[in-house]
Amino acid sequence: MAEKSQNLVGPQIRRLRRAAGMSQNDLAIKLQVKGWDISRGGVSKIESRLRLVNDAEIFLLAAVLGHEIKELFPNRPARIKDVLRQGRD
């Protein structure tokens, strides 16, 4: 059974990071300077869609990558149902 995707933004973060010429470690360090305690491994998990990303984290990712928040989201999200929480609140 495939693991459930935890976010929609991971592939776009990877693409934007690479376009900026940053390693995962570079991105982690820039995020740490902004106050987010994240490691290179944490960045890897986000990019691989294995880690949930909350709204504050998305805000910081966009700022550090130098893009608008909307650019972190795919135009046509695949597997959106895999990411949605299933169950009642």
PyMOL Python script that loads the backbone (N, CA, C, O; Angstrom):
from pymol import cmd

cmd.read_pdbstr("""\
ATOM      1  N   MET A   1       0.839  -1.177   0.000  1.00  0.00           N
ATOM      2  CA  MET A   1       0.000   0.000   0.000  1.00  0.00           C
ATOM      3  C   MET A   1       0.892   1.250   0.000  1.00  0.00           C
ATOM      4  O   MET A   1       1.830   1.349   0.791  1.00  0.00           O
ATOM      5  N   ALA A   2       0.592   2.199  -0.889  1.00  0.00           N
ATOM      6  CA  ALA A   2       1.379   3.438  -0.979  1.00  0.00           C
ATOM      7  C   ALA A   2       1.066   4.335   0.214  1.00  0.00           C
ATOM      8  O   ALA A   2      -0.047   4.341   0.740  1.00  0.00           O
ATOM      9  N   GLU A   3       2.085   5.093   0.625  1.00  0.00           N
ATOM     10  CA  GLU A   3       1.877   6.014   1.733  1.00  0.00           C
ATOM     11  C   GLU A   3       0.987   7.161   1.286  1.00  0.00           C
ATOM     12  O   GLU A   3       1.024   7.577   0.128  1.00  0.00           O
ATOM     13  N   LYS A   4       0.194   7.665   2.211  1.00  0.00           N
ATOM     14  CA  LYS A   4      -0.698   8.775   1.927  1.00  0.00           C
ATOM     15  C   LYS A   4       0.118  10.058   1.798  1.00  0.00           C
ATOM     16  O   LYS A   4       0.982  10.342   2.628  1.00  0.00           O
ATOM     17  N   SER A   5      -0.165  10.827   0.751  1.00  0.00           N
ATOM     18  CA  SER A   5       0.509  12.110   0.563  1.00  0.00           C
ATOM     19  C   SER A   5       0.083  13.068   1.664  1.00  0.00           C
ATOM     20  O   SER A   5      -1.089  13.113   2.038  1.00  0.00           O
ATOM     21  N   GLN A   6       1.035  13.832   2.179  1.00  0.00           N
ATOM     22  CA  GLN A   6       0.761  14.748   3.281  1.00  0.00           C
ATOM     23  C   GLN A   6       0.652  16.208   2.849  1.00  0.00           C
ATOM     24  O   GLN A   6       0.259  17.055   3.652  1.00  0.00           O
ATOM     25  N   ASN A   7       0.990  16.520   1.598  1.00  0.00           N
ATOM     26  CA  ASN A   7       0.883  17.902   1.138  1.00  0.00           C
ATOM     27  C   ASN A   7       0.765  17.944  -0.374  1.00  0.00           C
ATOM     28  O   ASN A   7       1.002  16.946  -1.054  1.00  0.00           O
ATOM     29  N   LEU A   8       0.397  19.102  -0.890  1.00  0.00           N
ATOM     30  CA  LEU A   8       0.325  19.327  -2.332  1.00  0.00           C
ATOM     31  C   LEU A   8       1.526  20.108  -2.841  1.00  0.00           C
ATOM     32  O   LEU A   8       1.795  20.112  -4.042  1.00  0.00           O
ATOM     33  N   VAL A   9       2.246  20.765  -1.950  1.00  0.00           N
ATOM     34  CA  VAL A   9       3.268  21.732  -2.348  1.00  0.00           C
ATOM     35  C   VAL A   9       4.668  21.152  -2.550  1.00  0.00           C
ATOM     36  O   VAL A   9       5.525  21.829  -3.119  1.00  0.00           O
ATOM     37  N   GLY A  10       4.920  19.953  -2.114  1.00  0.00           N
ATOM     38  CA  GLY A  10       6.267  19.389  -2.145  1.00  0.00           C
ATOM     39  C   GLY A  10       6.976  19.454  -3.483  1.00  0.00           C
ATOM     40  O   GLY A  10       8.103  19.943  -3.551  1.00  0.00           O
ATOM     41  N   PRO A  11       6.344  18.972  -4.559  1.00  0.00           N
ATOM     42  CA  PRO A  11       7.041  19.011  -5.851  1.00  0.00           C
ATOM     43  C   PRO A  11       7.368  20.432  -6.326  1.00  0.00           C
ATOM     44  O   PRO A  11       8.409  20.654  -6.944  1.00  0.00           O
ATOM     45  N   GLN A  12       6.494  21.380  -6.041  1.00  0.00           N
ATOM     46  CA  GLN A  12       6.752  22.762  -6.450  1.00  0.00           C
ATOM     47  C   GLN A  12       7.885  23.369  -5.620  1.00  0.00           C
ATOM     48  O   GLN A  12       8.695  24.139  -6.135  1.00  0.00           O
ATOM     49  N   ILE A  13       7.934  23.024  -4.350  1.00  0.00           N
ATOM     50  CA  ILE A  13       9.029  23.513  -3.504  1.00  0.00           C
ATOM     51  C   ILE A  13      10.352  22.991  -4.037  1.00  0.00           C
ATOM     52  O   ILE A  13      11.324  23.741  -4.125  1.00  0.00           O
ATOM     53  N   ARG A  14      10.400  21.721  -4.390  1.00  0.00           N
ATOM     54  CA  ARG A  14      11.622  21.135  -4.960  1.00  0.00           C
ATOM     55  C   ARG A  14      12.017  21.880  -6.240  1.00  0.00           C
ATOM     56  O   ARG A  14      13.178  22.252  -6.414  1.00  0.00           O
ATOM     57  N   ARG A  15      11.057  22.092  -7.122  1.00  0.00           N
ATOM     58  CA  ARG A  15      11.328  22.762  -8.392  1.00  0.00           C
ATOM     59  C   ARG A  15      11.845  24.178  -8.169  1.00  0.00           C
ATOM     60  O   ARG A  15      12.832  24.576  -8.788  1.00  0.00           O
ATOM     61  N   LEU A  16      11.194  24.948  -7.296  1.00  0.00           N
ATOM     62  CA  LEU A  16      11.603  26.332  -7.034  1.00  0.00           C
ATOM     63  C   LEU A  16      12.962  26.390  -6.332  1.00  0.00           C
ATOM     64  O   LEU A  16      13.775  27.270  -6.616  1.00  0.00           O
ATOM     65  N   ARG A  17      13.200  25.460  -5.425  1.00  0.00           N
ATOM     66  CA  ARG A  17      14.500  25.411  -4.727  1.00  0.00           C
ATOM     67  C   ARG A  17      15.624  25.145  -5.719  1.00  0.00           C
ATOM     68  O   ARG A  17      16.652  25.822  -5.705  1.00  0.00           O
ATOM     69  N   ARG A  18      15.422  24.167  -6.567  1.00  0.00           N
ATOM     70  CA  ARG A  18      16.443  23.844  -7.567  1.00  0.00           C
ATOM     71  C   ARG A  18      16.664  25.006  -8.531  1.00  0.00           C
ATOM     72  O   ARG A  18      17.801  25.313  -8.890  1.00  0.00           O
ATOM     73  N   ALA A  19      15.570  25.652  -8.951  1.00  0.00           N
ATOM     74  CA  ALA A  19      15.689  26.798  -9.860  1.00  0.00           C
ATOM     75  C   ALA A  19      16.488  27.928  -9.220  1.00  0.00           C
ATOM     76  O   ALA A  19      17.155  28.694  -9.916  1.00  0.00           O
ATOM     77  N   ALA A  20      16.419  28.032  -7.894  1.00  0.00           N
ATOM     78  CA  ALA A  20      17.169  29.060  -7.160  1.00  0.00           C
ATOM     79  C   ALA A  20      18.612  28.631  -6.904  1.00  0.00           C
ATOM     80  O   ALA A  20      19.400  29.402  -6.357  1.00  0.00           O
ATOM     81  N   GLY A  21      18.961  27.407  -7.297  1.00  0.00           N
ATOM     82  CA  GLY A  21      20.323  26.917  -7.098  1.00  0.00           C
ATOM     83  C   GLY A  21      20.637  26.567  -5.656  1.00  0.00           C
ATOM     84  O   GLY A  21      21.796  26.601  -5.242  1.00  0.00           O
ATOM     85  N   MET A  22      19.599  26.230  -4.885  1.00  0.00           N
ATOM     86  CA  MET A  22      19.785  25.883  -3.471  1.00  0.00           C
ATOM     87  C   MET A  22      19.740  24.379  -3.267  1.00  0.00           C
ATOM     88  O   MET A  22      18.991  23.665  -3.936  1.00  0.00           O
ATOM     89  N   SER A  23      20.547  23.916  -2.339  1.00  0.00           N
ATOM     90  CA  SER A  23      20.437  22.528  -1.886  1.00  0.00           C
ATOM     91  C   SER A  23      19.338  22.472  -0.820  1.00  0.00           C
ATOM     92  O   SER A  23      18.862  23.507  -0.354  1.00  0.00           O
ATOM     93  N   GLN A  24      18.947  21.270  -0.448  1.00  0.00           N
ATOM     94  CA  GLN A  24      17.985  21.127   0.650  1.00  0.00           C
ATOM     95  C   GLN A  24      18.560  21.719   1.926  1.00  0.00           C
ATOM     96  O   GLN A  24      17.835  22.338   2.705  1.00  0.00           O
ATOM     97  N   ASN A  25      19.851  21.538   2.147  1.00  0.00           N
ATOM     98  CA  ASN A  25      20.486  22.083   3.336  1.00  0.00           C
ATOM     99  C   ASN A  25      20.471  23.614   3.310  1.00  0.00           C
ATOM    100  O   ASN A  25      20.219  24.252   4.332  1.00  0.00           O
ATOM    101  N   ASP A  26      20.742  24.201   2.137  1.00  0.00           N
ATOM    102  CA  ASP A  26      20.682  25.666   2.007  1.00  0.00           C
ATOM    103  C   ASP A  26      19.301  26.181   2.392  1.00  0.00           C
ATOM    104  O   ASP A  26      19.176  27.152   3.138  1.00  0.00           O
ATOM    105  N   LEU A  27      18.263  25.521   1.877  1.00  0.00           N
ATOM    106  CA  LEU A  27      16.897  25.952   2.179  1.00  0.00           C
ATOM    107  C   LEU A  27      16.609  25.803   3.666  1.00  0.00           C
ATOM    108  O   LEU A  27      16.009  26.693   4.269  1.00  0.00           O
ATOM    109  N   ALA A  28      17.023  24.702   4.262  1.00  0.00           N
ATOM    110  CA  ALA A  28      16.803  24.495   5.695  1.00  0.00           C
ATOM    111  C   ALA A  28      17.465  25.601   6.512  1.00  0.00           C
ATOM    112  O   ALA A  28      16.868  26.116   7.457  1.00  0.00           O
ATOM    113  N   ILE A  29      18.685  25.966   6.156  1.00  0.00           N
ATOM    114  CA  ILE A  29      19.401  27.020   6.888  1.00  0.00           C
ATOM    115  C   ILE A  29      18.669  28.354   6.764  1.00  0.00           C
ATOM    116  O   ILE A  29      18.527  29.075   7.752  1.00  0.00           O
ATOM    117  N   LYS A  30      18.204  28.689   5.561  1.00  0.00           N
ATOM    118  CA  LYS A  30      17.476  29.952   5.360  1.00  0.00           C
ATOM    119  C   LYS A  30      16.178  29.963   6.168  1.00  0.00           C
ATOM    120  O   LYS A  30      15.790  30.999   6.709  1.00  0.00           O
ATOM    121  N   LEU A  31      15.515  28.825   6.248  1.00  0.00           N
ATOM    122  CA  LEU A  31      14.285  28.726   7.039  1.00  0.00           C
ATOM    123  C   LEU A  31      14.594  28.829   8.535  1.00  0.00           C
ATOM    124  O   LEU A  31      13.828  29.431   9.288  1.00  0.00           O
ATOM    125  N   GLN A  32      15.704  28.248   8.959  1.00  0.00           N
ATOM    126  CA  GLN A  32      16.109  28.335  10.367  1.00  0.00           C
ATOM    127  C   GLN A  32      16.372  29.781  10.766  1.00  0.00           C
ATOM    128  O   GLN A  32      16.004  30.197  11.865  1.00  0.00           O
ATOM    129  N   VAL A  33      17.005  30.552   9.884  1.00  0.00           N
ATOM    130  CA  VAL A  33      17.270  31.971  10.167  1.00  0.00           C
ATOM    131  C   VAL A  33      15.964  32.727  10.381  1.00  0.00           C
ATOM    132  O   VAL A  33      15.911  33.685  11.152  1.00  0.00           O
ATOM    133  N   LYS A  34      14.907  32.287   9.689  1.00  0.00           N
ATOM    134  CA  LYS A  34      13.582  32.921   9.827  1.00  0.00           C
ATOM    135  C   LYS A  34      12.814  32.409  11.052  1.00  0.00           C
ATOM    136  O   LYS A  34      11.715  32.886  11.336  1.00  0.00           O
ATOM    137  N   GLY A  35      13.393  31.433  11.783  1.00  0.00           N
ATOM    138  CA  GLY A  35      12.761  30.967  13.012  1.00  0.00           C
ATOM    139  C   GLY A  35      12.132  29.595  12.974  1.00  0.00           C
ATOM    140  O   GLY A  35      11.529  29.170  13.959  1.00  0.00           O
ATOM    141  N   TRP A  36      12.253  28.889  11.867  1.00  0.00           N
ATOM    142  CA  TRP A  36      11.660  27.557  11.741  1.00  0.00           C
ATOM    143  C   TRP A  36      12.734  26.519  12.046  1.00  0.00           C
ATOM    144  O   TRP A  36      13.753  26.468  11.357  1.00  0.00           O
ATOM    145  N   ASP A  37      12.526  25.710  13.046  1.00  0.00           N
ATOM    146  CA  ASP A  37      13.475  24.657  13.419  1.00  0.00           C
ATOM    147  C   ASP A  37      13.245  23.450  12.512  1.00  0.00           C
ATOM    148  O   ASP A  37      12.493  22.539  12.857  1.00  0.00           O
ATOM    149  N   ILE A  38      13.899  23.451  11.350  1.00  0.00           N
ATOM    150  CA  ILE A  38      13.756  22.371  10.370  1.00  0.00           C
ATOM    151  C   ILE A  38      15.136  21.952   9.879  1.00  0.00           C
ATOM    152  O   ILE A  38      16.045  22.773   9.755  1.00  0.00           O
ATOM    153  N   SER A  39      15.270  20.683   9.608  1.00  0.00           N
ATOM    154  CA  SER A  39      16.544  20.137   9.122  1.00  0.00           C
ATOM    155  C   SER A  39      16.469  19.888   7.620  1.00  0.00           C
ATOM    156  O   SER A  39      15.420  20.061   6.999  1.00  0.00           O
ATOM    157  N   ARG A  40      17.593  19.481   7.050  1.00  0.00           N
ATOM    158  CA  ARG A  40      17.612  19.080   5.644  1.00  0.00           C
ATOM    159  C   ARG A  40      16.662  17.909   5.431  1.00  0.00           C
ATOM    160  O   ARG A  40      15.965  17.838   4.418  1.00  0.00           O
ATOM    161  N   GLY A  41      16.641  16.997   6.388  1.00  0.00           N
ATOM    162  CA  GLY A  41      15.732  15.853   6.305  1.00  0.00           C
ATOM    163  C   GLY A  41      14.272  16.275   6.305  1.00  0.00           C
ATOM    164  O   GLY A  41      13.446  15.666   5.625  1.00  0.00           O
ATOM    165  N   GLY A  42      13.954  17.308   7.061  1.00  0.00           N
ATOM    166  CA  GLY A  42      12.584  17.831   7.077  1.00  0.00           C
ATOM    167  C   GLY A  42      12.196  18.410   5.731  1.00  0.00           C
ATOM    168  O   GLY A  42      11.077  18.207   5.259  1.00  0.00           O
ATOM    169  N   VAL A  43      13.125  19.134   5.113  1.00  0.00           N
ATOM    170  CA  VAL A  43      12.881  19.674   3.768  1.00  0.00           C
ATOM    171  C   VAL A  43      12.660  18.523   2.795  1.00  0.00           C
ATOM    172  O   VAL A  43      11.759  18.579   1.958  1.00  0.00           O
ATOM    173  N   SER A  44      13.475  17.485   2.902  1.00  0.00           N
ATOM    174  CA  SER A  44      13.340  16.318   2.037  1.00  0.00           C
ATOM    175  C   SER A  44      11.961  15.672   2.186  1.00  0.00           C
ATOM    176  O   SER A  44      11.339  15.290   1.195  1.00  0.00           O
ATOM    177  N   LYS A  45      11.493  15.555   3.411  1.00  0.00           N
ATOM    178  CA  LYS A  45      10.180  14.952   3.653  1.00  0.00           C
ATOM    179  C   LYS A  45       9.061  15.806   3.071  1.00  0.00           C
ATOM    180  O   LYS A  45       8.079  15.271   2.557  1.00  0.00           O
ATOM    181  N   ILE A  46       9.198  17.129   3.145  1.00  0.00           N
ATOM    182  CA  ILE A  46       8.193  18.015   2.546  1.00  0.00           C
ATOM    183  C   ILE A  46       8.191  17.826   1.036  1.00  0.00           C
ATOM    184  O   ILE A  46       7.136  17.639   0.429  1.00  0.00           O
ATOM    185  N   GLU A  47       9.372  17.876   0.432  1.00  0.00           N
ATOM    186  CA  GLU A  47       9.460  17.736  -1.017  1.00  0.00           C
ATOM    187  C   GLU A  47       8.953  16.388  -1.500  1.00  0.00           C
ATOM    188  O   GLU A  47       8.430  16.286  -2.610  1.00  0.00           O
ATOM    189  N   SER A  48       9.099  15.360  -0.688  1.00  0.00           N
ATOM    190  CA  SER A  48       8.632  14.012  -1.035  1.00  0.00           C
ATOM    191  C   SER A  48       7.171  13.796  -0.663  1.00  0.00           C
ATOM    192  O   SER A  48       6.623  12.713  -0.872  1.00  0.00           O
ATOM    193  N   ARG A  49       6.547  14.826  -0.114  1.00  0.00           N
ATOM    194  CA  ARG A  49       5.133  14.799   0.289  1.00  0.00           C
ATOM    195  C   ARG A  49       4.885  13.844   1.457  1.00  0.00           C
ATOM    196  O   ARG A  49       3.783  13.318   1.609  1.00  0.00           O
ATOM    197  N   LEU A  50       5.909  13.623   2.279  1.00  0.00           N
ATOM    198  CA  LEU A  50       5.784  12.731   3.428  1.00  0.00           C
ATOM    199  C   LEU A  50       5.492  13.484   4.724  1.00  0.00           C
ATOM    200  O   LEU A  50       5.257  12.866   5.763  1.00  0.00           O
ATOM    201  N   ARG A  51       5.507  14.830   4.664  1.00  0.00           N
ATOM    202  CA  ARG A  51       5.307  15.659   5.857  1.00  0.00           C
ATOM    203  C   ARG A  51       4.249  16.717   5.574  1.00  0.00           C
ATOM    204  O   ARG A  51       4.253  17.356   4.521  1.00  0.00           O
ATOM    205  N   LEU A  52       3.354  16.887   6.523  1.00  0.00           N
ATOM    206  CA  LEU A  52       2.349  17.934   6.453  1.00  0.00           C
ATOM    207  C   LEU A  52       3.029  19.295   6.525  1.00  0.00           C
ATOM    208  O   LEU A  52       4.040  19.446   7.211  1.00  0.00           O
ATOM    209  N   VAL A  53       2.486  20.286   5.826  1.00  0.00           N
ATOM    210  CA  VAL A  53       3.016  21.649   5.859  1.00  0.00           C
ATOM    211  C   VAL A  53       1.867  22.564   6.274  1.00  0.00           C
ATOM    212  O   VAL A  53       0.841  22.613   5.596  1.00  0.00           O
ATOM    213  N   ASN A  54       2.032  23.294   7.391  1.00  0.00           N
ATOM    214  CA  ASN A  54       0.941  24.160   7.840  1.00  0.00           C
ATOM    215  C   ASN A  54       1.024  25.527   7.174  1.00  0.00           C
ATOM    216  O   ASN A  54       1.967  25.805   6.434  1.00  0.00           O
ATOM    217  N   ASP A  55       0.046  26.373   7.434  1.00  0.00           N
ATOM    218  CA  ASP A  55      -0.036  27.663   6.752  1.00  0.00           C
ATOM    219  C   ASP A  55       1.149  28.575   7.058  1.00  0.00           C
ATOM    220  O   ASP A  55       1.633  29.256   6.154  1.00  0.00           O
ATOM    221  N   ALA A  56       1.623  28.611   8.274  1.00  0.00           N
ATOM    222  CA  ALA A  56       2.771  29.453   8.624  1.00  0.00           C
ATOM    223  C   ALA A  56       4.029  28.965   7.906  1.00  0.00           C
ATOM    224  O   ALA A  56       4.853  29.768   7.467  1.00  0.00           O
ATOM    225  N   GLU A  57       4.169  27.654   7.793  1.00  0.00           N
ATOM    226  CA  GLU A  57       5.324  27.090   7.107  1.00  0.00           C
ATOM    227  C   GLU A  57       5.279  27.408   5.612  1.00  0.00           C
ATOM    228  O   GLU A  57       6.310  27.709   5.009  1.00  0.00           O
ATOM    229  N   ILE A  58       4.097  27.342   5.020  1.00  0.00           N
ATOM    230  CA  ILE A  58       3.943  27.705   3.610  1.00  0.00           C
ATOM    231  C   ILE A  58       4.317  29.166   3.402  1.00  0.00           C
ATOM    232  O   ILE A  58       4.981  29.506   2.423  1.00  0.00           O
ATOM    233  N   PHE A  59       3.898  30.025   4.313  1.00  0.00           N
ATOM    234  CA  PHE A  59       4.237  31.450   4.241  1.00  0.00           C
ATOM    235  C   PHE A  59       5.759  31.635   4.225  1.00  0.00           C
ATOM    236  O   PHE A  59       6.288  32.371   3.392  1.00  0.00           O
ATOM    237  N   LEU A  60       6.466  30.960   5.153  1.00  0.00           N
ATOM    238  CA  LEU A  60       7.922  31.079   5.212  1.00  0.00           C
ATOM    239  C   LEU A  60       8.601  30.474   3.984  1.00  0.00           C
ATOM    240  O   LEU A  60       9.564  31.041   3.466  1.00  0.00           O
ATOM    241  N   LEU A  61       8.114  29.345   3.523  1.00  0.00           N
ATOM    242  CA  LEU A  61       8.692  28.731   2.328  1.00  0.00           C
ATOM    243  C   LEU A  61       8.608  29.683   1.139  1.00  0.00           C
ATOM    244  O   LEU A  61       9.586  29.863   0.415  1.00  0.00           O
ATOM    245  N   ALA A  62       7.447  30.289   0.939  1.00  0.00           N
ATOM    246  CA  ALA A  62       7.282  31.227  -0.173  1.00  0.00           C
ATOM    247  C   ALA A  62       8.224  32.412  -0.022  1.00  0.00           C
ATOM    248  O   ALA A  62       8.859  32.824  -0.993  1.00  0.00           O
ATOM    249  N   ALA A  63       8.320  32.958   1.171  1.00  0.00           N
ATOM    250  CA  ALA A  63       9.184  34.119   1.408  1.00  0.00           C
ATOM    251  C   ALA A  63      10.644  33.787   1.141  1.00  0.00           C
ATOM    252  O   ALA A  63      11.335  34.545   0.460  1.00  0.00           O
ATOM    253  N   VAL A  64      11.119  32.672   1.664  1.00  0.00           N
ATOM    254  CA  VAL A  64      12.525  32.290   1.507  1.00  0.00           C
ATOM    255  C   VAL A  64      12.841  31.938   0.053  1.00  0.00           C
ATOM    256  O   VAL A  64      13.934  32.225  -0.435  1.00  0.00           O
ATOM    257  N   LEU A  65      11.891  31.321  -0.631  1.00  0.00           N
ATOM    258  CA  LEU A  65      12.107  30.971  -2.031  1.00  0.00           C
ATOM    259  C   LEU A  65      11.906  32.171  -2.964  1.00  0.00           C
ATOM    260  O   LEU A  65      12.260  32.113  -4.141  1.00  0.00           O
ATOM    261  N   GLY A  66      11.336  33.256  -2.430  1.00  0.00           N
ATOM    262  CA  GLY A  66      11.143  34.467  -3.226  1.00  0.00           C
ATOM    263  C   GLY A  66       9.998  34.376  -4.211  1.00  0.00           C
ATOM    264  O   GLY A  66      10.062  34.947  -5.300  1.00  0.00           O
ATOM    265  N   HIS A  67       8.948  33.657  -3.833  1.00  0.00           N
ATOM    266  CA  HIS A  67       7.786  33.481  -4.704  1.00  0.00           C
ATOM    267  C   HIS A  67       6.508  33.753  -3.929  1.00  0.00           C
ATOM    268  O   HIS A  67       6.502  33.757  -2.698  1.00  0.00           O
ATOM    269  N   GLU A  68       5.431  33.979  -4.662  1.00  0.00           N
ATOM    270  CA  GLU A  68       4.127  34.139  -4.025  1.00  0.00           C
ATOM    271  C   GLU A  68       3.632  32.776  -3.554  1.00  0.00           C
ATOM    272  O   GLU A  68       3.983  31.739  -4.117  1.00  0.00           O
ATOM    273  N   ILE A  69       2.820  32.803  -2.523  1.00  0.00           N
ATOM    274  CA  ILE A  69       2.287  31.550  -1.959  1.00  0.00           C
ATOM    275  C   ILE A  69       1.602  30.713  -3.029  1.00  0.00           C
ATOM    276  O   ILE A  69       1.767  29.493  -3.056  1.00  0.00           O
ATOM    277  N   LYS A  70       0.847  31.340  -3.896  1.00  0.00           N
ATOM    278  CA  LYS A  70       0.103  30.582  -4.913  1.00  0.00           C
ATOM    279  C   LYS A  70       1.026  29.785  -5.835  1.00  0.00           C
ATOM    280  O   LYS A  70       0.603  28.787  -6.419  1.00  0.00           O
ATOM    281  N   GLU A  71       2.278  30.216  -5.970  1.00  0.00           N
ATOM    282  CA  GLU A  71       3.222  29.502  -6.827  1.00  0.00           C
ATOM    283  C   GLU A  71       3.702  28.193  -6.202  1.00  0.00           C
ATOM    284  O   GLU A  71       4.309  27.368  -6.884  1.00  0.00           O
ATOM    285  N   LEU A  72       3.434  28.001  -4.917  1.00  0.00           N
ATOM    286  CA  LEU A  72       3.808  26.755  -4.256  1.00  0.00           C
ATOM    287  C   LEU A  72       2.791  25.646  -4.504  1.00  0.00           C
ATOM    288  O   LEU A  72       3.064  24.478  -4.226  1.00  0.00           O
ATOM    289  N   PHE A  73       1.623  26.005  -5.026  1.00  0.00           N
ATOM    290  CA  PHE A  73       0.569  25.032  -5.262  1.00  0.00           C
ATOM    291  C   PHE A  73       0.487  24.672  -6.741  1.00  0.00           C
ATOM    292  O   PHE A  73       0.677  25.534  -7.599  1.00  0.00           O
ATOM    293  N   PRO A  74       0.206  23.412  -7.046  1.00  0.00           N
ATOM    294  CA  PRO A  74       0.065  23.012  -8.448  1.00  0.00           C
ATOM    295  C   PRO A  74      -1.208  23.596  -9.056  1.00  0.00           C
ATOM    296  O   PRO A  74      -2.195  23.822  -8.356  1.00  0.00           O
ATOM    297  N   ASN A  75      -1.172  23.835 -10.362  1.00  0.00           N
ATOM    298  CA  ASN A  75      -2.366  24.338 -11.050  1.00  0.00           C
ATOM    299  C   ASN A  75      -3.483  23.310 -11.051  1.00  0.00           C
ATOM    300  O   ASN A  75      -4.654  23.648 -10.882  1.00  0.00           O
ATOM    301  N   ARG A  76      -3.115  22.073 -11.240  1.00  0.00           N
ATOM    302  CA  ARG A  76      -4.080  20.969 -11.239  1.00  0.00           C
ATOM    303  C   ARG A  76      -3.590  19.911 -10.268  1.00  0.00           C
ATOM    304  O   ARG A  76      -2.861  18.995 -10.648  1.00  0.00           O
ATOM    305  N   PRO A  77      -3.991  20.040  -9.017  1.00  0.00           N
ATOM    306  CA  PRO A  77      -3.465  19.099  -8.013  1.00  0.00           C
ATOM    307  C   PRO A  77      -3.907  17.665  -8.272  1.00  0.00           C
ATOM    308  O   PRO A  77      -5.098  17.362  -8.346  1.00  0.00           O
ATOM    309  N   ALA A  78      -2.930  16.808  -8.404  1.00  0.00           N
ATOM    310  CA  ALA A  78      -3.193  15.375  -8.551  1.00  0.00           C
ATOM    311  C   ALA A  78      -3.318  14.769  -7.155  1.00  0.00           C
ATOM    312  O   ALA A  78      -2.650  15.200  -6.216  1.00  0.00           O
ATOM    313  N   ARG A  79      -4.151  13.800  -7.041  1.00  0.00           N
ATOM    314  CA  ARG A  79      -4.310  13.043  -5.791  1.00  0.00           C
ATOM    315  C   ARG A  79      -4.740  13.923  -4.614  1.00  0.00           C
ATOM    316  O   ARG A  79      -4.355  13.667  -3.474  1.00  0.00           O
ATOM    317  N   ILE A  80      -5.531  14.951  -4.890  1.00  0.00           N
ATOM    318  CA  ILE A  80      -5.960  15.842  -3.802  1.00  0.00           C
ATOM    319  C   ILE A  80      -6.734  15.068  -2.729  1.00  0.00           C
ATOM    320  O   ILE A  80      -6.641  15.389  -1.544  1.00  0.00           O
ATOM    321  N   LYS A  81      -7.484  14.069  -3.136  1.00  0.00           N
ATOM    322  CA  LYS A  81      -8.249  13.284  -2.162  1.00  0.00           C
ATOM    323  C   LYS A  81      -7.333  12.519  -1.216  1.00  0.00           C
ATOM    324  O   LYS A  81      -7.715  12.216  -0.085  1.00  0.00           O
ATOM    325  N   ASP A  82      -6.109  12.201  -1.685  1.00  0.00           N
ATOM    326  CA  ASP A  82      -5.153  11.509  -0.822  1.00  0.00           C
ATOM    327  C   ASP A  82      -4.665  12.416   0.307  1.00  0.00           C
ATOM    328  O   ASP A  82      -4.298  11.944   1.383  1.00  0.00           O
ATOM    329  N   VAL A  83      -4.668  13.713   0.047  1.00  0.00           N
ATOM    330  CA  VAL A  83      -4.152  14.667   1.015  1.00  0.00           C
ATOM    331  C   VAL A  83      -5.229  15.119   1.994  1.00  0.00           C
ATOM    332  O   VAL A  83      -4.936  15.423   3.151  1.00  0.00           O
ATOM    333  N   LEU A  84      -6.478  15.164   1.530  1.00  0.00           N
ATOM    334  CA  LEU A  84      -7.570  15.594   2.404  1.00  0.00           C
ATOM    335  C   LEU A  84      -7.705  14.671   3.594  1.00  0.00           C
ATOM    336  O   LEU A  84      -7.566  13.453   3.477  1.00  0.00           O
ATOM    337  N   ARG A  85      -7.977  15.268   4.739  1.00  0.00           N
ATOM    338  CA  ARG A  85      -8.218  14.449   5.927  1.00  0.00           C
ATOM    339  C   ARG A  85      -9.520  13.699   5.741  1.00  0.00           C
ATOM    340  O   ARG A  85     -10.528  14.264   5.315  1.00  0.00           O
ATOM    341  N   GLN A  86      -9.482  12.461   6.055  1.00  0.00           N
ATOM    342  CA  GLN A  86     -10.685  11.647   5.980  1.00  0.00           C
ATOM    343  C   GLN A  86     -11.218  11.451   7.395  1.00  0.00           C
ATOM    344  O   GLN A  86     -10.491  11.000   8.280  1.00  0.00           O
ATOM    345  N   GLY A  87     -12.439  11.777   7.599  1.00  0.00           N
ATOM    346  CA  GLY A  87     -13.013  11.655   8.935  1.00  0.00           C
ATOM    347  C   GLY A  87     -13.737  12.921   9.328  1.00  0.00           C
ATOM    348  O   GLY A  87     -13.787  13.889   8.569  1.00  0.00           O
ATOM    349  N   ARG A  88     -14.280  12.905  10.482  1.00  0.00           N
ATOM    350  CA  ARG A  88     -15.058  14.039  10.966  1.00  0.00           C
ATOM    351  C   ARG A  88     -14.259  14.881  11.918  1.00  0.00           C
ATOM    352  O   ARG A  88     -13.424  14.382  12.671  1.00  0.00           O
ATOM    353  N   ASP A  89     -14.529  16.173  11.873  1.00  0.00           N
ATOM    354  CA  ASP A  89     -13.890  17.101  12.819  1.00  0.00           C
ATOM    355  C   ASP A  89     -14.788  17.342  14.000  1.00  0.00           C
ATOM    356  O   ASP A  89     -14.429  18.093  14.906  1.00  0.00           O
TER     357      ASP A  89
END
""", "prot")
cmd.dss("prot")
cmd.show_as("cartoon", "prot")
cmd.util.cbc("prot")
cmd.orient("prot")
